[in-house]
Structures are given as C-alpha cells and as structure tokens.
C-alpha cells in the first residue's frame, strides 16, 4: 500500500508568494511523487493562470455531505479569488453552512486547485475596487444586485502541475 506524504522543503527562488508559505510536493501516494527534488513550479505559474482564467469551478458540500460543483466567473486580485452568486443559489446556501471549498480551473493539462474558506465581502466596495478589472476581463461592469452576494477565497492550499511534466513539477503551497 502506498503511503501519503508531504515533504516540506526549502523553496527555490520565486516558488513562494510569501516567506511564511510552505512549498513542497502535494500529498499523494509515493508512486506519484516522481524523483526527489528541490525545485518546484514558481508561484507566478499558478497566479498567472488564476488571474487569466475565465471560469472557476467552485466545489461545495450540501448539508448531507454530497458534493456540488458549479462554474462561476471570478477575479483573482491581491492574493484572493472574488466571485458572486445569488444568495439563494445552491452554492451560496452550501457556503452558508460550510465555508470550506475547493476551486479549480478548467484545464486538466495545466492544473491549479485552490482549497480555502469563503468569506462574504461588501459587494459595493468590491465592485468599486474591481470594476475596471471586470470590464477588461469580461467586457462588462461588475454589477451589484439586491439578492446577490460577493465572496472572497484566500487560499489555504494551492496545488499545481502540468500534465506534460507530472509528477516532476507537481507543487503544493500551504499558506499560514
């Protein structure tokens, strides 16, 4: 039986967004870890993809534990992902019960996955702050609707790898 491990190593230059962030290999069976290494994907690899992605898959849990996944538009800004939804949507109701989410981008060839907790933020303040970015990315203003809610996810864990060099470049960032 393979063992699940996570080795924390001293990060290579540019691999960490902050000195307090641990960089290492994802927790996975030893057979998937590849050769022992000290180099990892640079943080800029994950952050560039998070910023330019059009769709983000938000994975939440229903009250009975069943998973729920839905694509949303969002904006990566200042180390966090912002997205909105109607307050009565399945994802918003799930988040109200359990704020822990997993978010991934569309590509299985260039993977970026965020794990973290969602927090509700003032949508009017966010709209003022991120309207220009929304207009540039989605060609529309960031709208504030009466029954909508705006969420922010600051990562606790980010995983990334490319299919072309998996598992040799698989990287895990753990935020304090």
N, C-alpha and C positions, 0 to 999 in steps of 0.2 A: 504494500500500500504506500503510495506517495505521501510525503509529508508537506504540509503547507508551511511556508516560511516567508519571512520578510526580513531581509538583511538591510540594516541602515548603514550606509557608508558615507564617508566624507564626500560631499557633492563636488563635481567638476565645475570649473568656472562657467557661469551662465546657466547652470541647470536649475538653480533655485531662485524663486522670486523674492526671497527674504532670508536672512540668516537663520531665523527660527524654524524654517521649513526643513523637514527631513526628506531626503531624496534617496530612493532605493528601488528595488525590484518589487513588482506587485506581489501580493500574497497569492500564490498559485502552487500547484503540485511541482515538486522539484524537477520532474521531467520536462516542464515547460520553461524553466528558467534560463536555459542556454548556458553559455560559458560564464565563468566568474568574471566580473568586470568592475571597473571603477568609473566608466563613462556612461552617461545617461542622456536622454533627449534633453535639449535645452528647454527651459521654461517658455521661451519665446515660441517654440513649436506649438505647444498647447494653447498659449494665449492668442496667437495669430489665428488659429482655427476657431477658437471660441468667439473672437471678435468678428470674423467674416462669415460665420455660418448663418444661413438664412433661417433654418428650422432647428429647434431643440426639442428632443423627446423627453418629456417630464414623466417620471415614473413614481407613482404614489401608491399608498396602500389603503384599501377600503376598510371599513370598521371590522369586517370579518376576516381581514388579513389578505384577501385576494388582491392581486396587483392590478393597477390601472396605468396605462401609458397613453399619452396624447402629445401630438406635436404642437408647439407654440412658436410664435415669433418672439425674439428677445434681443436684448442689447447687453454685450459684455462691456462693463465700464468700471474702472477703478477697482479691479480685482473681484468683481461680483457679476452675476447674471441677473438681469431685471426682466420680468415678464408680467403680463397682465392676463386676467380672465374675468369672466362673470362670477360674481360671488356665489351663485347657485350652481356653478358647473361642478361636475364630479371631482375634478382635481382640486378645486377650492374647498369643497366640503371635506375631501380626504386630508388636505393640508391642515384644515382647522382641527382635525382630530389627531393628526400625526404629522409634524412639520418635516420629518426626515424624508429626503427624496434622493433619487438617482437621476441624473440628466446625462443624455448622450447625444452626440451629433449623428448625422445620417450615415456617415461613411463607416464601413467595416474594414476598409483598406487603410484608413488613416484615422485611428480611433482616439477619441478624447471622451472621457467619462468623468463627471463631477458627482461627488457624494457630499451632501451637506444638509443643513436645516434651513427652511424657508422662514423669512420674516416679512410681515406686511409692512409696507412703507407708504408714506404720504404720496399718493399718485399725482397730486397737483405739483408738488415740489419736484418729483422725478420728471414729470412732463416738462417743466421749465428747464431742468438740467439737461435732459437727454433729447429734447425735441429736434435739435439740429442733426444729431446722430441718427434719429429715426427717419427723418426726411431723406438723409443721404442713403441710408441702407434700404429702406422700404418704399421710398418715394411718396411718403405720406406723413402728415404730422402725428405726433404722439397724442392720441385723444384721451380725454378723461370722461368717462361715462358714469352716470349715477350709480348703477348697480355693479360696477366693475371694481376690482381690487388689483393693486400692484404689489408684486412680491420681489424680494431680493434673496439670492442664494449666494452666500460666501462659502467657498469650498472648504470642506474639512479634509477631503481626499480628492486628488485628481489622478487619473490613470491615463496613460497614452502609449501608443505604439503604432508602428506601421506594419502592415501585413508583409510587405516586401522584406523586412528585416526582423520579424518576430521570431523568437523571443529576445533576440540580442539587443533590441533597443526599447523593450518594454520598461516603462518608468512609472514610479509611484511617488507623488508628492503628498506629504502629510503636513497639514497646517496646524499650528497650535490652537 
